[in-house]
Amino acid sequence: MSVNELKGKVVLIAGGAKNLGGLLSRNFAEQGAKVAIHYNSDHTKDAAEQTLADIKAKGGEAFLFKADFKKVDNISKFFAETKAKYGGIDIAINTVGQVLKKPYGETTEAEYDAMFDINSKVAYFFIQEAGKQLNDHGKICTIVTSLLAAYTGYYSTYAGGKAPVEHFTRAASKELGARGISVTAIGPGPMDTPFFYGQEDPDAVAYHKSASALGGLTDIKDIAPIVEFLVTKGWWITGQTIFANGGYTTR
């Protein structure tokens, strides 16, 4: 992928402040794109400001947008502010998600609602707004989870909340194809970030590390190039969920 391919393009990233989202924000900016970086709350503010500072230190262009995307109007506002600043949007990436590891029988209605709001509802309306606002020949990519192909307990609301995104991806790709817009999803394995460790005890961490054929947890540095490929030269791939997990799960 050449720098010229992204030079002057506008990339909008939900959850673009830290972990995989932060790496994508910095990578796209380094390759000449203008980046709109969403973060959820004050809890993530320091990470967002550091990502923005890293970009500006290398001469890149970006801005921050703080909002809770469970309020759907905020998604529309993010796209609108990005268009107002940069004139259009070429690539929209959603890395937002929340994990809950809990037995099925102990999950509360409030937990179910919260997990599906974040993992399913936000994804649905993000893709919807991207379809409305992206330039023709734009690209949409959502981060899901390799647990969609797993036979396991305890993640019913996490994997269950992400599962509809596969069909959102298929449906949107079919409807937006006439405009040359590709729509994809990526299911990483458990990523070596704080997002993963908050839910797992040491025995579970050891198991997840041993479960992939290639060994170890997924490194965000191995996922970022796949995202970048799908939204540039890999645009011909559409309607698909790609399992990028070192052989952690497969179909």
Secondary structure, DSSP 8 states (H G I E B T S, - for coil): --HHHHTT-EEEEET-SSHHHHHHHHHHHHTT-EEEEEE-SGGGHHHHHHHHHHHHHTT-EEEEEE--TTSHHHHHHHHHHHHHHHS--SEEEE---------GGG--HHHHHHHHIIIIIHHHHHHHHHHHHS-TT-EEEEE--GGGG---SS-HHHHHHHHHHHHHHHHHHHHHGGGT-EEEEEEE-SBSSHHHHTT--HHHHHHHHHHSTT-S-B-HHHHHHHHHHHTTTTTT--S-EEEESSSSS--
